[in-house]
Amino acid sequence: METATEVAERLRSSIEATEILYGHIQTRITASFGLGQLQSSSNTWEHLFMSCDKALYEVKRAGGNLSEPRSSKTSKLTLLGH
């Protein structure tokens, strides 16, 4: 999870730092990532997907432009970025 969080944060930061020029309009975009982790072999890919999806929506409710790891066994959340 630590490596995935680092990769997501590097991606988020890189996207945020990228300037987009369209004609005379200059803008920036941001990204949010919801990260999850399988805790046992009894968990399914669907469980992992739902965990990531839930984490992503929590990030969006927190204002977006964040990376958020989420353990499927705990509700403790860590917000990175902004």
PyMOL Python script that loads the backbone (N, CA, C, O; Angstrom):
from pymol import cmd

cmd.read_pdbstr("""\
ATOM      1  N   MET A   1       0.830  -1.189   0.000  1.00  0.00           N
ATOM      2  CA  MET A   1       0.000   0.000   0.000  1.00  0.00           C
ATOM      3  C   MET A   1       0.874   1.252   0.000  1.00  0.00           C
ATOM      4  O   MET A   1       0.533   2.255  -0.627  1.00  0.00           O
ATOM      5  N   GLU A   2       1.990   1.188   0.700  1.00  0.00           N
ATOM      6  CA  GLU A   2       2.878   2.348   0.760  1.00  0.00           C
ATOM      7  C   GLU A   2       3.383   2.725  -0.635  1.00  0.00           C
ATOM      8  O   GLU A   2       3.403   3.904  -0.989  1.00  0.00           O
ATOM      9  N   THR A   3       3.788   1.735  -1.424  1.00  0.00           N
ATOM     10  CA  THR A   3       4.272   2.003  -2.780  1.00  0.00           C
ATOM     11  C   THR A   3       3.154   2.553  -3.659  1.00  0.00           C
ATOM     12  O   THR A   3       3.369   3.498  -4.418  1.00  0.00           O
ATOM     13  N   ALA A   4       1.970   1.972  -3.561  1.00  0.00           N
ATOM     14  CA  ALA A   4       0.835   2.455  -4.358  1.00  0.00           C
ATOM     15  C   ALA A   4       0.498   3.902  -3.993  1.00  0.00           C
ATOM     16  O   ALA A   4       0.185   4.711  -4.866  1.00  0.00           O
ATOM     17  N   THR A   5       0.565   4.219  -2.707  1.00  0.00           N
ATOM     18  CA  THR A   5       0.287   5.581  -2.256  1.00  0.00           C
ATOM     19  C   THR A   5       1.321   6.558  -2.812  1.00  0.00           C
ATOM     20  O   THR A   5       0.973   7.657  -3.244  1.00  0.00           O
ATOM     21  N   GLU A   6       2.581   6.160  -2.801  1.00  0.00           N
ATOM     22  CA  GLU A   6       3.641   7.020  -3.344  1.00  0.00           C
ATOM     23  C   GLU A   6       3.450   7.251  -4.838  1.00  0.00           C
ATOM     24  O   GLU A   6       3.601   8.375  -5.318  1.00  0.00           O
ATOM     25  N   VAL A   7       3.118   6.196  -5.575  1.00  0.00           N
ATOM     26  CA  VAL A   7       2.893   6.323  -7.028  1.00  0.00           C
ATOM     27  C   VAL A   7       1.697   7.228  -7.299  1.00  0.00           C
ATOM     28  O   VAL A   7       1.773   8.118  -8.146  1.00  0.00           O
ATOM     29  N   ALA A   8       0.602   7.010  -6.591  1.00  0.00           N
ATOM     30  CA  ALA A   8      -0.597   7.835  -6.778  1.00  0.00           C
ATOM     31  C   ALA A   8      -0.307   9.296  -6.455  1.00  0.00           C
ATOM     32  O   ALA A   8      -0.773  10.191  -7.160  1.00  0.00           O
ATOM     33  N   GLU A   9       0.452   9.541  -5.401  1.00  0.00           N
ATOM     34  CA  GLU A   9       0.770  10.922  -5.028  1.00  0.00           C
ATOM     35  C   GLU A   9       1.676  11.580  -6.064  1.00  0.00           C
ATOM     36  O   GLU A   9       1.504  12.759  -6.372  1.00  0.00           O
ATOM     37  N   ARG A  10       2.636  10.837  -6.605  1.00  0.00           N
ATOM     38  CA  ARG A  10       3.490  11.401  -7.666  1.00  0.00           C
ATOM     39  C   ARG A  10       2.659  11.733  -8.905  1.00  0.00           C
ATOM     40  O   ARG A  10       2.853  12.779  -9.524  1.00  0.00           O
ATOM     41  N   LEU A  11       1.741  10.849  -9.263  1.00  0.00           N
ATOM     42  CA  LEU A  11       0.849  11.108 -10.399  1.00  0.00           C
ATOM     43  C   LEU A  11      -0.020  12.333 -10.147  1.00  0.00           C
ATOM     44  O   LEU A  11      -0.132  13.213 -11.001  1.00  0.00           O
ATOM     45  N   ARG A  12      -0.638  12.381  -8.958  1.00  0.00           N
ATOM     46  CA  ARG A  12      -1.509  13.500  -8.608  1.00  0.00           C
ATOM     47  C   ARG A  12      -0.754  14.817  -8.670  1.00  0.00           C
ATOM     48  O   ARG A  12      -1.243  15.799  -9.228  1.00  0.00           O
ATOM     49  N   SER A  13       0.430  14.831  -8.098  1.00  0.00           N
ATOM     50  CA  SER A  13       1.250  16.043  -8.064  1.00  0.00           C
ATOM     51  C   SER A  13       1.684  16.464  -9.465  1.00  0.00           C
ATOM     52  O   SER A  13       1.669  17.650  -9.796  1.00  0.00           O
ATOM     53  N   SER A  14       2.068  15.492 -10.283  1.00  0.00           N
ATOM     54  CA  SER A  14       2.493  15.777 -11.654  1.00  0.00           C
ATOM     55  C   SER A  14       1.342  16.336 -12.489  1.00  0.00           C
ATOM     56  O   SER A  14       1.524  17.285 -13.252  1.00  0.00           O
ATOM     57  N   ILE A  15       0.167  15.747 -12.339  1.00  0.00           N
ATOM     58  CA  ILE A  15      -1.008  16.244 -13.063  1.00  0.00           C
ATOM     59  C   ILE A  15      -1.338  17.666 -12.631  1.00  0.00           C
ATOM     60  O   ILE A  15      -1.624  18.519 -13.471  1.00  0.00           O
ATOM     61  N   GLU A  16      -1.300  17.924 -11.331  1.00  0.00           N
ATOM     62  CA  GLU A  16      -1.601  19.258 -10.803  1.00  0.00           C
ATOM     63  C   GLU A  16      -0.614  20.301 -11.321  1.00  0.00           C
ATOM     64  O   GLU A  16      -0.998  21.447 -11.556  1.00  0.00           O
ATOM     65  N   ALA A  17       0.651  19.924 -11.503  1.00  0.00           N
ATOM     66  CA  ALA A  17       1.691  20.867 -11.928  1.00  0.00           C
ATOM     67  C   ALA A  17       1.688  21.122 -13.438  1.00  0.00           C
ATOM     68  O   ALA A  17       2.347  22.052 -13.905  1.00  0.00           O
ATOM     69  N   THR A  18       0.967  20.322 -14.195  1.00  0.00           N
ATOM     70  CA  THR A  18       0.949  20.442 -15.655  1.00  0.00           C
ATOM     71  C   THR A  18       0.023  21.570 -16.095  1.00  0.00           C
ATOM     72  O   THR A  18      -1.156  21.593 -15.742  1.00  0.00           O
ATOM     73  N   GLU A  19       0.571  22.505 -16.870  1.00  0.00           N
ATOM     74  CA  GLU A  19      -0.231  23.591 -17.420  1.00  0.00           C
ATOM     75  C   GLU A  19      -0.755  23.160 -18.781  1.00  0.00           C
ATOM     76  O   GLU A  19      -0.013  22.604 -19.590  1.00  0.00           O
ATOM     77  N   ILE A  20      -2.015  23.415 -19.029  1.00  0.00           N
ATOM     78  CA  ILE A  20      -2.646  23.073 -20.295  1.00  0.00           C
ATOM     79  C   ILE A  20      -2.965  24.373 -21.021  1.00  0.00           C
ATOM     80  O   ILE A  20      -3.618  25.263 -20.476  1.00  0.00           O
ATOM     81  N   LEU A  21      -2.497  24.463 -22.245  1.00  0.00           N
ATOM     82  CA  LEU A  21      -2.736  25.657 -23.054  1.00  0.00           C
ATOM     83  C   LEU A  21      -3.613  25.269 -24.233  1.00  0.00           C
ATOM     84  O   LEU A  21      -3.257  24.400 -25.028  1.00  0.00           O
ATOM     85  N   TYR A  22      -4.771  25.927 -24.339  1.00  0.00           N
ATOM     86  CA  TYR A  22      -5.714  25.708 -25.437  1.00  0.00           C
ATOM     87  C   TYR A  22      -6.022  27.072 -26.030  1.00  0.00           C
ATOM     88  O   TYR A  22      -6.783  27.856 -25.462  1.00  0.00           O
ATOM     89  N   GLY A  23      -5.418  27.342 -27.182  1.00  0.00           N
ATOM     90  CA  GLY A  23      -5.552  28.682 -27.755  1.00  0.00           C
ATOM     91  C   GLY A  23      -4.897  29.684 -26.824  1.00  0.00           C
ATOM     92  O   GLY A  23      -3.709  29.585 -26.519  1.00  0.00           O
ATOM     93  N   HIS A  24      -5.696  30.659 -26.370  1.00  0.00           N
ATOM     94  CA  HIS A  24      -5.187  31.665 -25.435  1.00  0.00           C
ATOM     95  C   HIS A  24      -5.550  31.346 -23.992  1.00  0.00           C
ATOM     96  O   HIS A  24      -5.273  32.136 -23.089  1.00  0.00           O
ATOM     97  N   ILE A  25      -6.162  30.204 -23.778  1.00  0.00           N
ATOM     98  CA  ILE A  25      -6.601  29.832 -22.434  1.00  0.00           C
ATOM     99  C   ILE A  25      -5.578  28.889 -21.806  1.00  0.00           C
ATOM    100  O   ILE A  25      -5.217  27.860 -22.377  1.00  0.00           O
ATOM    101  N   GLN A  26      -5.126  29.272 -20.622  1.00  0.00           N
ATOM    102  CA  GLN A  26      -4.180  28.447 -19.877  1.00  0.00           C
ATOM    103  C   GLN A  26      -4.875  27.949 -18.610  1.00  0.00           C
ATOM    104  O   GLN A  26      -5.467  28.740 -17.876  1.00  0.00           O
ATOM    105  N   THR A  27      -4.809  26.673 -18.359  1.00  0.00           N
ATOM    106  CA  THR A  27      -5.497  26.118 -17.194  1.00  0.00           C
ATOM    107  C   THR A  27      -4.692  24.948 -16.619  1.00  0.00           C
ATOM    108  O   THR A  27      -3.705  24.504 -17.205  1.00  0.00           O
ATOM    109  N   ARG A  28      -5.127  24.479 -15.497  1.00  0.00           N
ATOM    110  CA  ARG A  28      -4.548  23.301 -14.856  1.00  0.00           C
ATOM    111  C   ARG A  28      -5.700  22.382 -14.457  1.00  0.00           C
ATOM    112  O   ARG A  28      -6.837  22.826 -14.298  1.00  0.00           O
ATOM    113  N   ILE A  29      -5.396  21.119 -14.300  1.00  0.00           N
ATOM    114  CA  ILE A  29      -6.384  20.169 -13.826  1.00  0.00           C
ATOM    115  C   ILE A  29      -5.841  19.461 -12.589  1.00  0.00           C
ATOM    116  O   ILE A  29      -4.644  19.513 -12.307  1.00  0.00           O
ATOM    117  N   THR A  30      -6.717  18.811 -11.870  1.00  0.00           N
ATOM    118  CA  THR A  30      -6.302  18.023 -10.716  1.00  0.00           C
ATOM    119  C   THR A  30      -6.875  16.615 -10.849  1.00  0.00           C
ATOM    120  O   THR A  30      -7.741  16.358 -11.686  1.00  0.00           O
ATOM    121  N   ALA A  31      -6.383  15.722 -10.022  1.00  0.00           N
ATOM    122  CA  ALA A  31      -6.858  14.332 -10.037  1.00  0.00           C
ATOM    123  C   ALA A  31      -6.965  13.828  -8.611  1.00  0.00           C
ATOM    124  O   ALA A  31      -6.254  14.287  -7.717  1.00  0.00           O
ATOM    125  N   SER A  32      -7.850  12.892  -8.416  1.00  0.00           N
ATOM    126  CA  SER A  32      -8.015  12.241  -7.120  1.00  0.00           C
ATOM    127  C   SER A  32      -7.895  10.740  -7.318  1.00  0.00           C
ATOM    128  O   SER A  32      -8.280  10.210  -8.360  1.00  0.00           O
ATOM    129  N   PHE A  33      -7.363  10.064  -6.320  1.00  0.00           N
ATOM    130  CA  PHE A  33      -7.163   8.617  -6.388  1.00  0.00           C
ATOM    131  C   PHE A  33      -7.704   7.981  -5.121  1.00  0.00           C
ATOM    132  O   PHE A  33      -7.443   8.458  -4.016  1.00  0.00           O
ATOM    133  N   GLY A  34      -8.448   6.915  -5.283  1.00  0.00           N
ATOM    134  CA  GLY A  34      -8.895   6.102  -4.162  1.00  0.00           C
ATOM    135  C   GLY A  34      -8.149   4.780  -4.212  1.00  0.00           C
ATOM    136  O   GLY A  34      -8.239   4.056  -5.204  1.00  0.00           O
ATOM    137  N   LEU A  35      -7.427   4.463  -3.176  1.00  0.00           N
ATOM    138  CA  LEU A  35      -6.606   3.253  -3.144  1.00  0.00           C
ATOM    139  C   LEU A  35      -7.184   2.252  -2.163  1.00  0.00           C
ATOM    140  O   LEU A  35      -7.688   2.630  -1.106  1.00  0.00           O
ATOM    141  N   GLY A  36      -7.110   0.982  -2.511  1.00  0.00           N
ATOM    142  CA  GLY A  36      -7.589  -0.068  -1.633  1.00  0.00           C
ATOM    143  C   GLY A  36      -6.599  -1.211  -1.604  1.00  0.00           C
ATOM    144  O   GLY A  36      -5.658  -1.250  -2.397  1.00  0.00           O
ATOM    145  N   GLN A  37      -6.809  -2.136  -0.693  1.00  0.00           N
ATOM    146  CA  GLN A  37      -5.897  -3.264  -0.543  1.00  0.00           C
ATOM    147  C   GLN A  37      -6.671  -4.503  -0.131  1.00  0.00           C
ATOM    148  O   GLN A  37      -7.522  -4.441   0.757  1.00  0.00           O
ATOM    149  N   LEU A  38      -6.380  -5.625  -0.771  1.00  0.00           N
ATOM    150  CA  LEU A  38      -6.977  -6.888  -0.351  1.00  0.00           C
ATOM    151  C   LEU A  38      -6.289  -7.327   0.940  1.00  0.00           C
ATOM    152  O   LEU A  38      -5.063  -7.297   1.041  1.00  0.00           O
ATOM    153  N   GLN A  39      -7.075  -7.729   1.909  1.00  0.00           N
ATOM    154  CA  GLN A  39      -6.525  -8.105   3.201  1.00  0.00           C
ATOM    155  C   GLN A  39      -6.364  -9.610   3.371  1.00  0.00           C
ATOM    156  O   GLN A  39      -5.615 -10.054   4.241  1.00  0.00           O
ATOM    157  N   SER A  40      -7.045 -10.392   2.567  1.00  0.00           N
ATOM    158  CA  SER A  40      -6.927 -11.844   2.675  1.00  0.00           C
ATOM    159  C   SER A  40      -7.293 -12.483   1.344  1.00  0.00           C
ATOM    160  O   SER A  40      -7.850 -11.832   0.461  1.00  0.00           O
ATOM    161  N   SER A  41      -6.974 -13.759   1.214  1.00  0.00           N
ATOM    162  CA  SER A  41      -7.275 -14.449  -0.034  1.00  0.00           C
ATOM    163  C   SER A  41      -8.777 -14.645  -0.236  1.00  0.00           C
ATOM    164  O   SER A  41      -9.214 -14.998  -1.331  1.00  0.00           O
ATOM    165  N   SER A  42      -9.571 -14.417   0.821  1.00  0.00           N
ATOM    166  CA  SER A  42     -11.020 -14.560   0.689  1.00  0.00           C
ATOM    167  C   SER A  42     -11.667 -13.325   0.073  1.00  0.00           C
ATOM    168  O   SER A  42     -12.827 -13.372  -0.337  1.00  0.00           O
ATOM    169  N   ASN A  43     -10.924 -12.220   0.006  1.00  0.00           N
ATOM    170  CA  ASN A  43     -11.442 -11.029  -0.657  1.00  0.00           C
ATOM    171  C   ASN A  43     -11.413 -11.227  -2.164  1.00  0.00           C
ATOM    172  O   ASN A  43     -10.564 -11.953  -2.682  1.00  0.00           O
ATOM    173  N   THR A  44     -12.333 -10.588  -2.864  1.00  0.00           N
ATOM    174  CA  THR A  44     -12.428 -10.719  -4.312  1.00  0.00           C
ATOM    175  C   THR A  44     -11.993  -9.424  -4.990  1.00  0.00           C
ATOM    176  O   THR A  44     -11.834  -8.392  -4.337  1.00  0.00           O
ATOM    177  N   TRP A  45     -11.803  -9.490  -6.311  1.00  0.00           N
ATOM    178  CA  TRP A  45     -11.488  -8.290  -7.076  1.00  0.00           C
ATOM    179  C   TRP A  45     -12.631  -7.281  -6.964  1.00  0.00           C
ATOM    180  O   TRP A  45     -12.403  -6.071  -6.936  1.00  0.00           O
ATOM    181  N   GLU A  46     -13.844  -7.786  -6.902  1.00  0.00           N
ATOM    182  CA  GLU A  46     -14.995  -6.892  -6.743  1.00  0.00           C
ATOM    183  C   GLU A  46     -14.900  -6.146  -5.410  1.00  0.00           C
ATOM    184  O   GLU A  46     -15.195  -4.953  -5.338  1.00  0.00           O
ATOM    185  N   HIS A  47     -14.490  -6.853  -4.360  1.00  0.00           N
ATOM    186  CA  HIS A  47     -14.311  -6.224  -3.050  1.00  0.00           C
ATOM    187  C   HIS A  47     -13.245  -5.125  -3.126  1.00  0.00           C
ATOM    188  O   HIS A  47     -13.432  -4.037  -2.581  1.00  0.00           O
ATOM    189  N   LEU A  48     -12.133  -5.411  -3.799  1.00  0.00           N
ATOM    190  CA  LEU A  48     -11.064  -4.421  -3.962  1.00  0.00           C
ATOM    191  C   LEU A  48     -11.568  -3.212  -4.742  1.00  0.00           C
ATOM    192  O   LEU A  48     -11.326  -2.072  -4.347  1.00  0.00           O
ATOM    193  N   PHE A  49     -12.268  -3.458  -5.847  1.00  0.00           N
ATOM    194  CA  PHE A  49     -12.806  -2.364  -6.661  1.00  0.00           C
ATOM    195  C   PHE A  49     -13.750  -1.494  -5.843  1.00  0.00           C
ATOM    196  O   PHE A  49     -13.673  -0.267  -5.907  1.00  0.00           O
ATOM    197  N   MET A  50     -14.637  -2.117  -5.076  1.00  0.00           N
ATOM    198  CA  MET A  50     -15.589  -1.356  -4.267  1.00  0.00           C
ATOM    199  C   MET A  50     -14.869  -0.543  -3.189  1.00  0.00           C
ATOM    200  O   MET A  50     -15.270   0.583  -2.895  1.00  0.00           O
ATOM    201  N   SER A  51     -13.821  -1.096  -2.606  1.00  0.00           N
ATOM    202  CA  SER A  51     -13.040  -0.380  -1.598  1.00  0.00           C
ATOM    203  C   SER A  51     -12.371   0.851  -2.208  1.00  0.00           C
ATOM    204  O   SER A  51     -12.390   1.929  -1.615  1.00  0.00           O
ATOM    205  N   CYS A  52     -11.779   0.690  -3.395  1.00  0.00           N
ATOM    206  CA  CYS A  52     -11.151   1.821  -4.092  1.00  0.00           C
ATOM    207  C   CYS A  52     -12.181   2.868  -4.478  1.00  0.00           C
ATOM    208  O   CYS A  52     -11.939   4.067  -4.336  1.00  0.00           O
ATOM    209  N   ASP A  53     -13.329   2.417  -4.966  1.00  0.00           N
ATOM    210  CA  ASP A  53     -14.395   3.328  -5.372  1.00  0.00           C
ATOM    211  C   ASP A  53     -14.902   4.135  -4.178  1.00  0.00           C
ATOM    212  O   ASP A  53     -15.107   5.344  -4.286  1.00  0.00           O
ATOM    213  N   LYS A  54     -15.103   3.472  -3.047  1.00  0.00           N
ATOM    214  CA  LYS A  54     -15.552   4.166  -1.838  1.00  0.00           C
ATOM    215  C   LYS A  54     -14.514   5.192  -1.389  1.00  0.00           C
ATOM    216  O   LYS A  54     -14.869   6.310  -1.014  1.00  0.00           O
ATOM    217  N   ALA A  55     -13.238   4.819  -1.426  1.00  0.00           N
ATOM    218  CA  ALA A  55     -12.173   5.749  -1.047  1.00  0.00           C
ATOM    219  C   ALA A  55     -12.148   6.953  -1.981  1.00  0.00           C
ATOM    220  O   ALA A  55     -11.944   8.081  -1.531  1.00  0.00           O
ATOM    221  N   LEU A  56     -12.352   6.725  -3.274  1.00  0.00           N
ATOM    222  CA  LEU A  56     -12.351   7.827  -4.236  1.00  0.00           C
ATOM    223  C   LEU A  56     -13.481   8.815  -3.951  1.00  0.00           C
ATOM    224  O   LEU A  56     -13.270  10.027  -3.994  1.00  0.00           O
ATOM    225  N   TYR A  57     -14.674   8.306  -3.661  1.00  0.00           N
ATOM    226  CA  TYR A  57     -15.785   9.215  -3.372  1.00  0.00           C
ATOM    227  C   TYR A  57     -15.568   9.974  -2.066  1.00  0.00           C
ATOM    228  O   TYR A  57     -16.009  11.116  -1.938  1.00  0.00           O
ATOM    229  N   GLU A  58     -14.900   9.361  -1.104  1.00  0.00           N
ATOM    230  CA  GLU A  58     -14.564  10.073   0.135  1.00  0.00           C
ATOM    231  C   GLU A  58     -13.569  11.195  -0.151  1.00  0.00           C
ATOM    232  O   GLU A  58     -13.658  12.272   0.440  1.00  0.00           O
ATOM    233  N   VAL A  59     -12.623  10.945  -1.055  1.00  0.00           N
ATOM    234  CA  VAL A  59     -11.666  11.967  -1.474  1.00  0.00           C
ATOM    235  C   VAL A  59     -12.406  13.127  -2.135  1.00  0.00           C
ATOM    236  O   VAL A  59     -12.139  14.291  -1.835  1.00  0.00           O
ATOM    237  N   LYS A  60     -13.317  12.814  -3.016  1.00  0.00           N
ATOM    238  CA  LYS A  60     -14.071  13.864  -3.712  1.00  0.00           C
ATOM    239  C   LYS A  60     -14.892  14.691  -2.733  1.00  0.00           C
ATOM    240  O   LYS A  60     -14.964  15.914  -2.862  1.00  0.00           O
ATOM    241  N   ARG A  61     -15.514  14.036  -1.753  1.00  0.00           N
ATOM    242  CA  ARG A  61     -16.275  14.784  -0.735  1.00  0.00           C
ATOM    243  C   ARG A  61     -15.362  15.662   0.122  1.00  0.00           C
ATOM    244  O   ARG A  61     -15.799  16.687   0.646  1.00  0.00           O
ATOM    245  N   ALA A  62     -14.099  15.264   0.264  1.00  0.00           N
ATOM    246  CA  ALA A  62     -13.141  16.038   1.058  1.00  0.00           C
ATOM    247  C   ALA A  62     -12.562  17.208   0.264  1.00  0.00           C
ATOM    248  O   ALA A  62     -11.742  17.960   0.791  1.00  0.00           O
ATOM    249  N   GLY A  63     -12.970  17.371  -0.979  1.00  0.00           N
ATOM    250  CA  GLY A  63     -12.516  18.506  -1.775  1.00  0.00           C
ATOM    251  C   GLY A  63     -11.701  18.114  -2.990  1.00  0.00           C
ATOM    252  O   GLY A  63     -11.383  18.973  -3.812  1.00  0.00           O
ATOM    253  N   GLY A  64     -11.356  16.852  -3.131  1.00  0.00           N
ATOM    254  CA  GLY A  64     -10.630  16.391  -4.305  1.00  0.00           C
ATOM    255  C   GLY A  64      -9.154  16.750  -4.282  1.00  0.00           C
ATOM    256  O   GLY A  64      -8.646  17.297  -3.303  1.00  0.00           O
ATOM    257  N   ASN A  65      -8.477  16.431  -5.379  1.00  0.00           N
ATOM    258  CA  ASN A  65      -7.046  16.659  -5.552  1.00  0.00           C
ATOM    259  C   ASN A  65      -6.254  15.983  -4.438  1.00  0.00           C
ATOM    260  O   ASN A  65      -5.338  16.578  -3.871  1.00  0.00           O
ATOM    261  N   LEU A  66      -6.609  14.746  -4.131  1.00  0.00           N
ATOM    262  CA  LEU A  66      -5.973  13.983  -3.066  1.00  0.00           C
ATOM    263  C   LEU A  66      -5.733  12.545  -3.495  1.00  0.00           C
ATOM    264  O   LEU A  66      -6.323  12.057  -4.459  1.00  0.00           O
ATOM    265  N   SER A  67      -4.855  11.881  -2.760  1.00  0.00           N
ATOM    266  CA  SER A  67      -4.677  10.428  -2.869  1.00  0.00           C
ATOM    267  C   SER A  67      -5.095   9.869  -1.527  1.00  0.00           C
ATOM    268  O   SER A  67      -4.715  10.404  -0.485  1.00  0.00           O
ATOM    269  N   GLU A  68      -5.856   8.819  -1.538  1.00  0.00           N
ATOM    270  CA  GLU A  68      -6.348   8.284  -0.266  1.00  0.00           C
ATOM    271  C   GLU A  68      -6.267   6.776  -0.230  1.00  0.00           C
ATOM    272  O   GLU A  68      -7.036   6.094  -0.908  1.00  0.00           O
ATOM    273  N   PRO A  69      -5.336   6.245   0.560  1.00  0.00           N
ATOM    274  CA  PRO A  69      -5.334   4.787   0.727  1.00  0.00           C
ATOM    275  C   PRO A  69      -6.438   4.353   1.671  1.00  0.00           C
ATOM    276  O   PRO A  69      -6.792   5.083   2.597  1.00  0.00           O
ATOM    277  N   ARG A  70      -6.977   3.182   1.443  1.00  0.00           N
ATOM    278  CA  ARG A  70      -8.039   2.664   2.296  1.00  0.00           C
ATOM    279  C   ARG A  70      -7.834   1.178   2.494  1.00  0.00           C
ATOM    280  O   ARG A  70      -7.780   0.421   1.524  1.00  0.00           O
ATOM    281  N   SER A  71      -7.722   0.762   3.714  1.00  0.00           N
ATOM    282  CA  SER A  71      -7.628  -0.653   4.029  1.00  0.00           C
ATOM    283  C   SER A  71      -9.041  -1.213   4.081  1.00  0.00           C
ATOM    284  O   SER A  71      -9.939  -0.559   4.610  1.00  0.00           O
ATOM    285  N   SER A  72      -9.256  -2.397   3.549  1.00  0.00           N
ATOM    286  CA  SER A  72     -10.604  -2.965   3.549  1.00  0.00           C
ATOM    287  C   SER A  72     -11.018  -3.439   4.936  1.00  0.00           C
ATOM    288  O   SER A  72     -12.185  -3.776   5.138  1.00  0.00           O
ATOM    289  N   LYS A  73     -10.097  -3.476   5.899  1.00  0.00           N
ATOM    290  CA  LYS A  73     -10.435  -3.909   7.259  1.00  0.00           C
ATOM    291  C   LYS A  73     -10.609  -2.744   8.225  1.00  0.00           C
ATOM    292  O   LYS A  73     -11.034  -2.947   9.362  1.00  0.00           O
ATOM    293  N   THR A  74     -10.293  -1.548   7.800  1.00  0.00           N
ATOM    294  CA  THR A  74     -10.360  -0.415   8.717  1.00  0.00           C
ATOM    295  C   THR A  74     -10.992   0.780   8.037  1.00  0.00           C
ATOM    296  O   THR A  74     -10.953   0.894   6.812  1.00  0.00           O
ATOM    297  N   SER A  75     -11.563   1.656   8.808  1.00  0.00           N
ATOM    298  CA  SER A  75     -12.143   2.873   8.239  1.00  0.00           C
ATOM    299  C   SER A  75     -11.200   4.059   8.423  1.00  0.00           C
ATOM    300  O   SER A  75     -11.546   5.183   8.061  1.00  0.00           O
ATOM    301  N   LYS A  76     -10.013   3.821   8.982  1.00  0.00           N
ATOM    302  CA  LYS A  76      -9.045   4.903   9.163  1.00  0.00           C
ATOM    303  C   LYS A  76      -8.544   5.340   7.792  1.00  0.00           C
ATOM    304  O   LYS A  76      -8.151   4.505   6.978  1.00  0.00           O
ATOM    305  N   LEU A  77      -8.557   6.622   7.538  1.00  0.00           N
ATOM    306  CA  LEU A  77      -8.186   7.159   6.238  1.00  0.00           C
ATOM    307  C   LEU A  77      -7.004   8.103   6.377  1.00  0.00           C
ATOM    308  O   LEU A  77      -6.855   8.779   7.394  1.00  0.00           O
ATOM    309  N   THR A  78      -6.172   8.144   5.357  1.00  0.00           N
ATOM    310  CA  THR A  78      -5.056   9.055   5.310  1.00  0.00           C
ATOM    311  C   THR A  78      -5.195   9.891   4.057  1.00  0.00           C
ATOM    312  O   THR A  78      -5.262   9.336   2.960  1.00  0.00           O
ATOM    313  N   LEU A  79      -5.240  11.185   4.179  1.00  0.00           N
ATOM    314  CA  LEU A  79      -5.366  12.072   3.028  1.00  0.00           C
ATOM    315  C   LEU A  79      -4.003  12.664   2.709  1.00  0.00           C
ATOM    316  O   LEU A  79      -3.305  13.145   3.602  1.00  0.00           O
ATOM    317  N   LEU A  80      -3.626  12.629   1.444  1.00  0.00           N
ATOM    318  CA  LEU A  80      -2.365  13.178   0.996  1.00  0.00           C
ATOM    319  C   LEU A  80      -2.613  14.258  -0.020  1.00  0.00           C
ATOM    320  O   LEU A  80      -3.567  14.182  -0.794  1.00  0.00           O
ATOM    321  N   GLY A  81      -1.766  15.264  -0.028  1.00  0.00           N
ATOM    322  CA  GLY A  81      -1.840  16.293  -1.066  1.00  0.00           C
ATOM    323  C   GLY A  81      -2.582  17.533  -0.638  1.00  0.00           C
ATOM    324  O   GLY A  81      -2.764  17.792   0.551  1.00  0.00           O
ATOM    325  N   HIS A  82      -2.999  18.278  -1.601  1.00  0.00           N
ATOM    326  CA  HIS A  82      -3.726  19.540  -1.548  1.00  0.00           C
ATOM    327  C   HIS A  82      -2.822  20.670  -1.776  1.00  0.00           C
ATOM    328  O   HIS A  82      -3.258  21.821  -1.768  1.00  0.00           O
TER     329      HIS A  82
END
""", "prot")
cmd.dss("prot")
cmd.show_as("cartoon", "prot")
cmd.util.cbc("prot")
cmd.orient("prot")
